[in-house]
Amino acid sequence: MAQAARPGQLELAPPGLGQRLATAVKVFFRLLAHSKAGFLGFLGVLFFVVLALAGPIIVPDAGRPDMTKIYQPPSLEHPLGTDYEGRDVLKQMLRGGRAIIVVAVLAATLSTLISIAFGALAAYAGGWLDSLIMMLTDVVLTIPQFPLLVVLSAFVKLDRPWLLATLIALLSWPTLLRAVRAQVLSLKEREYVEAARALDLGTTRILFGEILPNMASYIVMSFTIGMTAAIYAQVALYFLGLAPLAGENWGIMLNLAWVRGAIFYKDSLMYILAPVLAISLLQLAMVTMSRSLEDVFNPRLRES
Amino acid sequence: MRQSAPVARAPAIPQLAARRLLGAVFRSYALRRVLKAALTIYLVATLTFFIVRLMPGNPVDVYIHTLISQYGFTYDDAANQAAALFAFNPNEPLLVQYWAYLRALARGDFGMSLVSPGTPVTSVIMTYLPWTLFSAGLGLLISFLLGIMLGMVMAYRREGVLDHLLTAVGSFFQSVPNYLVAIVIVVFFGVQLGWLPITEMRGAYSPGMQPGLNLAFISDALYHAALPILTYVLTTIGAWMLLMKSSTLSTLEEDYVTVARARGLRDGRIMRSYVGRNAVLPLFTQMAISAGFVVGGSVVIEKIFVYQGIGFILLDAINRRDYPVMQGIFLIITFAVVAANLLADLLYSRLDPRIRVSGGE
């Protein structure tokens, strides 16, 4: 590492990246084990991620429309019944998670990157740059996000996952940025950062070497919150039919079940309930996980 | 014993000078907040202008071309018609149009509806906005009041059965998207169980009802708004409860509460005047965020319950590509949210002097 050349450097080498990651993972699990609900949430998130990855592989094909099997009740052949064109609901459920989660991960990655980069910059630079970033953040924070997405959908065809993700991310970074900035501001005053500064390690080295690694769990938390926001927005867009109903995902299922009148038949109750349950559970798992992380990181809450 | 009480109160001697100073700071704080609100509205207005004008297939050009090709208008006539509808003249340079657009907005002129000719966008907004303000506002208020009461109970009885139950229920409804809660209400209570006359409850009020400030109309409006309000309350109350609980818990550890207890004040009085009042303060900042969220979510909720508020009409305008109406509604929603933010900030700084002294960060 570069600092070896510096005069007066301590002999002790800083822990390597692998070691740091291992510690982070260990701490993460210890923290989750701290609360049962948080661990359940983590398992839930894991389940949905595996489903997103494996679902379309297990069920390579959602089946052809079959007009003789419309709105069938749950049976052995179709455990969740069939939809308005006679396709199996369970198969669609297994395949429909991937698109939602992919967009959510893309959007959360982007908004987390924006908020970490500019949040850390604002907290670290201070002065007018901080004021400028915070003012911009406040402005974007006040703009009603969902109505703006709805209006944009009239101009932009939201048929690409990355496009949808980018639009969602561009509107959802402000809350995360504020949290990141507050966190960096408090970390900045810690002894080990002071020490690094006293050693004249340079802003970049302090930011990436000292501050960000200590925010790892915090970043996981922000990422999860970003994902929930993205899922909320995109499912709503599909449900309202404002994003093209092409492909298979739970949002589109919700839209079709609602628009094609599945809600009026007792037999097809599972058709509309399945996506509702899946999305709710996914959101619940992620919120529970991020909240237990928050509990652990906020000592004031932990004491009570 | 009176000497020990004013821990939480302002010191008595330099009161006058301090108040004058605070007044000045507050004025500038209020001014800062107002400026920020104005800047937000200006930026959003600018954003919508450029979205409408610069996006591929912008509605003005599309409209002009439709008039020319389908109705045999000359270009000038079509451009004039478009200018009247969109409240700006498409032939002028962009900056001139932009200036005219801003001036029209300042006058409260949002242009005319494309789909229903002769209807100004302002009158569309005036017809439907009150219903959203009514349902969303009432939902927020009920949820806030209920939430702070339950939150305090949870803090006082922490680790009790009620605390655990409310925490679980509150977290559940907080994480589940509000439109899914609305869908479940319609599917279960409206259709499958048939407990609620879901079709009869549609609309903002019953057909044939004369709008007016009488008991019959108000109860009818409440009847129609009940399900949207229920959804808003269910999905936002969790946040209020949990916030109030943690805020109350930290307030309970403040010295002035200990002192109040030592003075032998009755528990009810301590809870109301010492704990409750101080614990509720930090929640006001959340009020603005919550208002934005509820108003934003109303787009989907009103669609599900077929409640004719501003969100319902926004979707309608989008489906019919009625751009001036869309644009006007988006601006008015933004305006409402910004105003709610400003109000909450000013109220908060009024209630908690520490904010305006420390600069409001």
Boltz contact constraints between the chains, C-beta under 6 A:
constraints:
  - contact:
      token1: [A, 139]
      token2: [B, 40]
      max_distance: 6.0
  - contact:
      token1: [A, 139]
      token2: [B, 43]
      max_distance: 6.0
  - contact:
      token1: [A, 142]
      token2: [B, 40]
      max_distance: 6.0
  - contact:
      token1: [A, 142]
      token2: [B, 338]
      max_distance: 6.0
  - contact:
      token1: [A, 142]
      token2: [B, 341]
      max_distance: 6.0
  - contact:
      token1: [A, 143]
      token2: [B, 44]
      max_distance: 6.0
  - contact:
      token1: [A, 144]
      token2: [B, 292]
      max_distance: 6.0
  - contact:
      token1: [A, 144]
      token2: [B, 295]
      max_distance: 6.0
  - contact:
      token1: [A, 144]
      token2: [B, 296]
      max_distance: 6.0
  - contact:
      token1: [A, 144]
      token2: [B, 333]
      max_distance: 6.0
  - contact:
      token1: [A, 144]
      token2: [B, 334]
      max_distance: 6.0
  - contact:
      token1: [A, 144]
      token2: [B, 337]
      max_distance: 6.0
  - contact:
      token1: [A, 146]
      token2: [B, 296]
      max_distance: 6.0
  - contact:
      token1: [A, 147]
      token2: [B, 296]
      max_distance: 6.0
  - contact:
      token1: [A, 147]
      token2: [B, 299]
      max_distance: 6.0
  - contact:
      token1: [A, 147]
      token2: [B, 330]
      max_distance: 6.0
  - contact:
      token1: [A, 147]
      token2: [B, 333]
      max_distance: 6.0
  - contact:
      token1: [A, 150]
      token2: [B, 299]
      max_distance: 6.0
  - contact:
      token1: [A, 151]
      token2: [B, 326]
      max_distance: 6.0
  - contact:
      token1: [A, 151]
      token2: [B, 330]
      max_distance: 6.0
  - contact:
      token1: [A, 154]
      token2: [B, 318]
      max_distance: 6.0
  - contact:
      token1: [A, 155]
      token2: [B, 55]
      max_distance: 6.0
  - contact:
      token1: [A, 232]
      token2: [B, 177]
      max_distance: 6.0
  - contact:
      token1: [A, 236]
      token2: [B, 179]
      max_distance: 6.0
  - contact:
      token1: [A, 236]
      token2: [B, 300]
      max_distance: 6.0
  - contact:
      token1: [A, 263]
      token2: [B, 187]
      max_distance: 6.0
  - contact:
      token1: [A, 263]
      token2: [B, 191]
      max_distance: 6.0
  - contact:
      token1: [A, 264]
      token2: [B, 191]
      max_distance: 6.0
  - contact:
      token1: [A, 272]
      token2: [B, 187]
      max_distance: 6.0
  - contact:
      token1: [A, 276]
      token2: [B, 180]
      max_distance: 6.0
  - contact:
      token1: [A, 280]
      token2: [B, 176]
      max_distance: 6.0
  - contact:
      token1: [A, 280]
      token2: [B, 180]
      max_distance: 6.0
  - contact:
      token1: [A, 283]
      token2: [B, 175]
      max_distance: 6.0
  - contact:
      token1: [A, 283]
      token2: [B, 176]
      max_distance: 6.0
  - contact:
      token1: [A, 284]
      token2: [B, 175]
      max_distance: 6.0
  - contact:
      token1: [A, 287]
      token2: [B, 175]
      max_distance: 6.0
  - contact:
      token1: [A, 301]
      token2: [B, 246]
      max_distance: 6.0
  - contact:
      token1: [A, 304]
      token2: [B, 249]
      max_distance: 6.0
